[in-house]
Structures are given as structure tokens and as C-alpha cells.
């Protein structure tokens, strides 16, 4: 089962970025984690805009003075937002934000990156471009959080097509569900049938819901048998239509349900269902599909772009 002992929080000091701190203390308490703070400077535009100089190039003394002021700002932000017990260090780097955050996470052997989904104004997270790229390239799980997101987790949504690739998100979701006393819903999509539109032959959806649920359960059973997740069924499910429980080696249990959502588009179906029924979506960033071509990398990207609740992403082992 996954755990989060070292967490890297990325900030640009914007209001949107500060939304992450609503979650960090709870996660730190849940996992007894250390929280470090990272900020990325961009050159040369970063300095030319924010130092308000009128001549270029900027001398090294000015750069050093500015870096020191940012470092002090980071220390203050860390002190103001992270309890001393869980407070780590601040890290200041220069370069392309997503690339530097990824490298920092690998170098520091972090278990989780927490970052705002959107930025504001001159923010380095403007329009979510940094977060979106980080989600695609990071080997470390990324938890992206929108401003004003609910911190209580009652239901965690894991989109899946029953493949091992998609189910690699399950251990992360399970870890959080145990600590936050939440349930997990394995969500698949029954897509509209556009293949056979002739009158009298048209079937509104490619597969029946019952068949999809059975397929998801079979995929889960095969995934559990591999043993990599270190999870097991508390009791073997009698039906894919009924909730069941998974159990870890410490005897903790989480309620699991399989849900099918109908829709023309996989990502829109996931977004619509998750916003109404969950507080967090946990999903893999790459994949292939055995079922109706639902689970591919573009689905994850589009879910991120449209979803108004937090998203946690993980790169499957084959893509690392």
C-alpha cells in the first residue's frame, strides 16, 4: 500500500497556490509526513518583470538580492502554513517550472507533489499549463488542487477500464481512503454506439452495464492476484453489482463499489459523475484500453482540464 512520508509542495505565492495548504496539514497528520516547499524562478523574464529593472542584463548582485528576498518569503510561507512538527525545508530553483519540480521530486525521493491546478495573473501556473505538464511527465504522484476545494474526503473516484494500467491508481486511492475514512468507487464509462447507426440495428450503448461491471471486477481480481498492491478481498465478491471490501496487511478495510456512467465521451462522463459524487479523482496518466477505448492518456488530460475537484495522477510503471 502506498504511503506519503515526504511531500513536496510547489508554490508561486498566488492565492490559487495557497489553496494547497488547506490539505497539507491533514495529509501530514494522516501520514506523519514532512512537508517541503519549492519555488521555481524563470529567467530572464522573471527577473525583468518582477525586479522592475530598466536595463539588461541584470547584474549578479541584483539577482542574488532578489533570490534572497524570495527565499525569505518562502521561509515565511512555510512557517505560516505548515505546523512545526511537519515542517521541512524550502527549495529555490531556476528553470522551466514543470521540469524543475519533476527533477526536484526525483532528487529528493518524494512520495507526493502537491500543486495548485490553476494560477492567476503572472503566475507560473497560469492556465494550469505547468500543472498539466507536470502531471504528464512526473514519475512522482501529483495531487492538483483547485481553490476552495472541499478538504473532507468521503468518496474517492478511480476511473478504470479494468486494465492493470488503470488500476495502478488504486493503491494511492486506498491509502487516502483508509486515513480519511472514505469509500472508493471504481468508475467505468459505457460509451454511445456510433458504429452501427442503421434503423432497427442501432444499440444506444456498446456494452450493457452489467457486463461492464463484471469485466471491471474480473480485472480487479486479476490485479489483486498479482500481489503488487498488497491488497486483498476481505470476502470474495458475490456480484459486481454489490459493494465489497478490500483489506490491507494491517487489517484496515475500505468499501469499494463499481459504477458505470453512460456518455458520449469518456472524460465528460468522468467529470460529470465525479463532480456530483466525489471529492477526489485518482487516475493513471497513461494507458491503453481493453474496454471501449475508454482509458487513454488524453482522457486523463481532459479530465484534469475540466474537473472542478482535486485530481491525483500517477504514472504507470510501464511509462516510468
KATABEL-V848949 format. One record per helix or strand of 2 or more residues. SS is the DSSP state (helix for helix, strand for strand). FROM is the first residue (numbers start at 1). TO is the last residue. If there is no record, write none. Layout:
[[SS | FROM | TO] [SS | FROM | TO]]
//
This chain:
[[strand | 6 | 10] [helix | 15 | 18] [helix | 21 | 31] [strand | 34 | 41] [helix | 45 | 50] [helix | 60 | 81] [helix | 84 | 86] [strand | 87 | 94] [helix | 97 | 107] [strand | 112 | 116] [helix | 126 | 137] [strand | 142 | 145] [strand | 155 | 159] [helix | 164 | 167] [helix | 170 | 180] [strand | 183 | 192] [helix | 209 | 226] [strand | 232 | 233] [strand | 244 | 247] [strand | 253 | 263] [helix | 266 | 277] [strand | 280 | 284] [helix | 297 | 306] [strand | 310 | 314] [helix | 317 | 319]]
//
